[in-house]
Amino acid sequence: MGKKRQRRSVLKKGVCIAEDRISQLPDEILVYILSSLTVEEASYTSILSRRWRSLWTCIDRLDFDATEPLDEVASKYKLRKKYLRWVNSTLQMCKEQTLSQFRICFDLDKYAQYDIDKWLEFAFSRKVQRLELDLRIEEDYPRDFNNCYAFPARLLGLGDSAHSSSSKPHSDKLQIHPLVQQNFKSLKMLLLKSVNVTGQVLEFFLHNCPFIETMVVHESGTLVNLEVVGPSLKLRHLEIWYCRNVESLKICDTNLVTLGTSSGRLEVLTLDACFSLEELEHYNFPILAKLKKFVFITFRCTLRWKGQSLLGCTSIIRAAPQLKEFEIQVTSSLLTEKRKCKKGIRWPLPHLKVVKLWGIYSGVLNLELVRYFLENAVALEKVIIDPTEPIFCPHPLTPENIKVLQTSRNRAKLQLEREVPQAIELVIL
């Protein structure tokens, strides 16, 4: 009876009270819903009621996105201080012990080094899975590399060298920061924009984070050399954009699916491919204006279909106008296919001087590649043919292997001496 009287009194006043079904949900579901919001949006719910006051502090996705006010007053020093205080105070209230995402999106530079270092320690101590530092001024306005925040290699027990290490240190052998120790291994995605990071740091994550699948680096001034090597790597997507000091990028024997780069100073690119060469021939690579040497590595498995050609690997040339040296390595290629030579897509190669074909037994494969370069490379000076296995084998060659190699050399000499002009040096090893 009491409820009916209350309902009547409300109706008499012309007020309709809606039932609060959301607050009837358990805390776990409410926190899950709040985790889909930015930190700022989630914190607004604290004023709803006493129960909601601290729910937002349990979210596992910390997205500190402040790009909208940044567009309005990007140059104001007070706004940066306010952002730093906001993030620091929020992290002190955060109760969740594992983070699915930690994202910073604001105009910050080297003068925020101390605070950002502390944020990274916090994120790694919470076993963060997606780590994003987007510290750009604006999307189309790059920061001077000298003013960029530098990723703290000391957290990982590494030095400050800008070059990648010749040996890949395992995490067990390094003096890693106590808050970071072992916790970084949950990382699945690493995105760094307007952050100075070295190849050594990136390679550390690649070789010590068993779940990392995506790595994106924009506008880093200290990235010079990077090696993505090894079938054990889980990396599927790699992007290196606007890192103007990159000189060498080596990608071999990996599970990589997508590669994006616009590294203007990249001079040496080594690419290990285990995909269809016919598809590669029509692939549009990003412009590599300074690339001087391209090494393409492939395996017999990519040539398992009858009639397939190696001409697809020449597609990189269309994106490398300054290319001087082209090398192709074919591993385990005991192919002696007989067919007509194919022709590749014509493209002028005004600077190409040296071509090396390594590990190719088939006379047709050698011949069509040599003809392609003779037709397009007006400055060609040297052609090197080496039928031996590119990967070193400790076992001595069998008599059968020796016979196959000699037959390949004889075939190359017979075919190519008639094709290659005397002005171009032909070397058959």
C-alpha positions, 0 to 999 in steps of 0.5 A: 500500500505504501508503494502505491501511495508513493507512486500516486503522489509522484504522478500527482506532481507530474513527475516521472521517476525512471528506474535505475537499472544500471546501478543494479549491475554488479561492480565488475560489469560497471567497471568493464563499461567504464573501461571503454571510456577515456580516463576523463570521461570515466572520472565524471561518473564519480559524482553520480552517487556514493557507490560510483565515487571510486568505481572509475579508479578500478578501470584497466584501460587508462587513456589520457587523451587531451588532444581537444584542449591541446588544439586550442591552447597548444603553446601554453605552459600552464596547460602542460603543468595541469596535464602532468598533475592530472595524470600523476594524481590519477595514477595515485588513485588507480587500484587496478593491478593489471592494465590492458592499455596505457595511453598518453596523448598530449604535447610533451617533450624532454622537459617532462622526462621525469614524469613520463619515466614514472608513468612508464614504471607504473604501466610496466609494474601493472603488466601493461598490454598496450603501451602508447605514447603519442607526444606529438605537437600536432599530427602534421607538425613534427617536433625537433628531435633534440627536444623529444622525450627519450625512452629510458633505456635504463628501465630495461637495464640497457645503455644509451647507445643509439645503435642496436646491439650486436648481440641480443641481450636476454632480460635475465642478464640485465639489471632491469628496474625492480618495478619493470622486472618480468612485468614488461613481458605482457606487452602486446603493442608498443606505439611511440610517437615523437619519442626518441627510442633506439634500435637496442630498446626496440630489439629488447622488446622484440626478443623479450616480449613473447606476445608483442604483435604490433610495433609503431614508431613515428618521429624518432631521431635516435633510431638508426639501425633496427633488426627484426630477425628470427622465426620466434618473434610474434611481431605481425605489424611494423611501422617506422614513419618519419624517422629520418636518421634510420640507415639500416632496417633488416627483416629476416625469417619473421612472421611479419604481415605488414610493413610501413616505412618512410625512413628518408635516410634508410640506406640498407634494407634486408627483406626476408620473404616467404610469400608469393613473388607474383603478388610482390611484383605488383606491390607498391613499396613506400618511397625510400629516397636514400636506399643504396642497397637492397638484399632480398632473401627467399626460400625454395618454398616460394618457388614451389609452383611450376613456372614461378619467377623471381622477378617479383623481388624487383618491385622494391626498385620502383621505390628506390630511385638511388639504388646502387646494389641489388642482391638476391639470396635463394636458400635451398633452391635445387631447381633446374626448371626448363621454361621460357624466360619471363619479362618484368615490369620495365623501370629505369635504374639509372644508379644501379651498378652491382647485381648479385644472384646468390643460391640460384641453380636454375638457368632460367631464373638467372637468365631472366633476372640478368636480362631484366637488369641489362634492359633497365640498368644503364649504369650497370658495372658488375654481375655476380653469380654464385650458385652456392648455398647462402646460409653457411652449412658446416657439413662438407658438400657431397659429390652430388652437390658438387656436381650440381654446383658445377653444372650450374656454373657451366650453364651460367657461363654458357648462357650469360657470356653471350648476354652480358656486354664486355663493358660489364664485368661478369663474375661466376663464383 
